[in-house]
Each structure stands twice: as structure tokens, then as C-alpha cells.
Amino acid sequence: MTGADEGLVIEHVFTAYDRADVLQDVSIHVEPGSVTCLLGSNGSGKTTLVRSILGLTPPRSGRIAFRGTELTRLPTHRIVRLGIGCIPEGRRVFPRLTVLENLQVAAHDERRSEVIDRRLARVFETFRQLADRRGQLAGTLSGGEQAMVSIGRSLMSSPRLLLVDEPSLGLSPRLVQETFAVLKRIHETGVTLFLVEQNVHQTLDIATRGYVLTKGRVVTSGTAAELRADPAMHAAYFGTGGTEARR
């Protein structure tokens, strides 16, 4: 595939902090319309890759492109305007803003009030609990409700591609299930997902294809079924083959 049909293309990326490479020769393809996952344990470099895609920690070499546009040297705000949204690790809501204000902030590039209202309606339809709390300070919400705000905020820019960094972090098993169900519904509306996670079971249940990152390198890739049976994936979590990894 070429041009606008390429989706997200990451080729031979090296990203360093100071002089130490965290990512080493990473190549990943997120096809349009897919749910592609990046699996790996803590410290494997997953969040560094998200930061590289968004221009927050630019690669020192390699290529990142989205729909045919090179991202590697673009500032973050221009990358977001191309249609890339992000649900960051740890949710990171604005605690002193209300739920409604948190959502409105994410639509700052949109000047048409009718478009903003339509996007707000979509978020409140997806998260009916937030509709009842639209005037409540985000910092006073439960962890699950803050996760809803974070996901809803990402939808306010109407992204084509949504980067989701550790959505299960800090949530109870029940809320993890609910969060992944919401992500699946978002994908069904036509949004491409790049899901960066440790939770193998939940992630492979909705993923089309995945990659496994270990010490900054992609060690294996394949369909969800292939990864479930791949000894290299088990070794990435446990140092040996065997039981599927879990948080």
C-alpha cells in the first residue's frame, strides 16, 4: 500500500534519551481500520514509541509516517491535526477543570460550535455516567470515571488513528473489561486503534495483529492467534515459553 492508504508506518526507528538508545530498529505497520497492538513488559520501550510517534521524543533516526505524511520532524500539534489522537498512560485528566471543560479543551482547534456539540453528544452517549457529571471537577471522579473522561477527550478531536497507552493501568478487572469494550465500540465506528498494553488476554481479544517489544526491539509479530501460541511472546514476559502473560 502507498500514499494515503498506508496507515501508520514506522520504519527502522531508533530513539534515545541522552546517548542511550531505548528503541532499536523498530518497524511496525498499523493498517487502516485495524486494531494493532504493541505488547511488552514494563521498561520495554512502549511509551517511548508513543512519544516518538507524537513528536514528544523524536527519533534520532528512522521514519514515521501517517497516511503518506512524514511525522518524524513535525511538532506535536501538527501531528495531532493530521488525525492522530492519544489516550495517555495514567489518564492524566485536568483535575481542576470540570468534565465538560476537560472535553472542550480537546476540541480547541475546532471553531464550529455545532461540530463541538455533536462530538460532545457522542461522548455523553458513549459514557452516560459522564453526562450526569458534566459539571463535576474531574479530580473528584473515581479512577474508572477519569478513564472515561480520558477516552472521551481523545474522541473530541475526531481522530482517524487513536493511540491508546496502557488503558488497563490502575483499573479493577471489571473496569478493564468495560474499558476494552468501549475501545472495541470506538473501533467499530471506523477509528483505527494502536493499543499499547501489558494485558495480553484483553488486548489479543480485540486486536487484529500485534507486535511484541523487548528491551526496545520488536522480537516477534503476527495475528492475535499466532501471538497467543508464540514462544517468543511468552519469553518476552517470563524468559521462557508457557503461560500467557497477565498483568
C-alpha positions, -999 to +999 in steps of 0.1 A: +000+000+000+012+035-007+003+071+000-028+079+020-037+042+023-006+033+043-019+040+077+008+044+103+043+033+091+072+030+115+105+020+098+139+013+115+133+038+143+160+044+169+150+067+198+174+077+225+174+095+259+207+113+262+231+088+245+213+056+253+190+040+227+157+030+242+142+020+208+164+000+185+155-006+148+117-007+155+095-013+124+057-015+128+028-011+104-007-001+117-030-008+088-061+015+083-092+001+100-072-023+122-067-028+159-030-033+161-014-039+195+021-035+209+027-058+238+056-057+263+065-057+299+074-025+319+106-009+306+104-024+272+101+009+254+063+010+246+056+045+259+088+058+243+074+047+209+041+065+216+062+096+224+082+092+192+050+090+171+036+122+187+069+141+183+074+144+221+107+124+219+117+125+182+136+095+169+173+101+162+170+080+130+143+061+111+110+071+096+075+076+109+046+084+085+009+086+087-013+084+056+017+093+035+028+123+056+062+122+073+058+128+110+094+125+121+103+162+123+068+177+128+058+194+160+032+176+181+003+200+174+007+194+137+008+156+141-025+158+161-041+179+134-034+151+109-059+129+127-039+112+155-054+111+189-039+097+221-052+083+254-021+087+276-008+063+302-023+071+336-053+090+321-040+125+332-072+145+334-072+181+343-083+178+379-094+214+385-115+215+354-150+200+351-158+170+330-173+193+303-142+216+304-119+186+300-137+176+269-140+210+254-102+216+258-096+187+235-116+204+207-096+237+208-088+235+171-125+233+161-142+267+159-177+255+148-199+252+179-223+228+162-194+204+155-182+206+191-218+200+203-221+169+181-188+155+194-199+161+230-232+144+224-212+114+210-191+112+241-220+115+265-239+088+246-209+065+249-204+074+286-239+082+300-224+083+335-203+114+324-234+132+312-247+133+348-213+146+360-205+171+333-203+199+359-182+179+384-144+186+388-125+158+371-102+154+401-131+143+423-141+114+400-133+078+406-105+061+386-129+045+363-147+078+356-114+095+350-106+068+324-139+076+307-130+113+306-096+105+291-111+083+264-139+108+257-114+136+255-095+117+228-127+115+207-132+152+208-106+157+180-124+131+158-093+111+152-086+087+124-060+069+145-061+065+182-030+057+202-040+040+235-012+038+261-018+012+289-056+016+292-058-010+319-033+007+342-047+011+377-082-002+370-100-031+386-107-062+365-143-051+359-133-016+347-106-031+325-133-052+308-156-022+304-127-001+290-118-026+264-155-030+254-156+008+248-124+007+228-140-021+206-170+001+201-148+030+191-131+008+165-164-002+151-172+034+143-142+034+119-113+046+141-080+027+137-065+017+171-029+013+181-032-003+215+000-003+237-005-027+266+008-053+291-025-070+295-022-098+269-055-115+273-077-084+270-056-069+242-055-100+220-092-104+223-098-073+203-065-070+183-063-077+146-025-080+146+003-074+172+039-068+179+060-077+210+086-053+222+115-064+245+143-041+256+135-017+228+134-043+200+105-060+182+111-097+188+080-111+171+047-102+154+017-118+139-021-122+142-037-125+176-039-162+173-003-165+162+009-144+191-010-165+217+010-195+206+043-178+200+071-188+224+088-155+217+059-137+233+060-158+264+097-153+267+093-116+265+073-117+297+087-147+316+120-155+299+106-189+288+076-203+269+044-213+287+016-195+303+001-164+287+012-132+303-011-113+325-008-081+345 
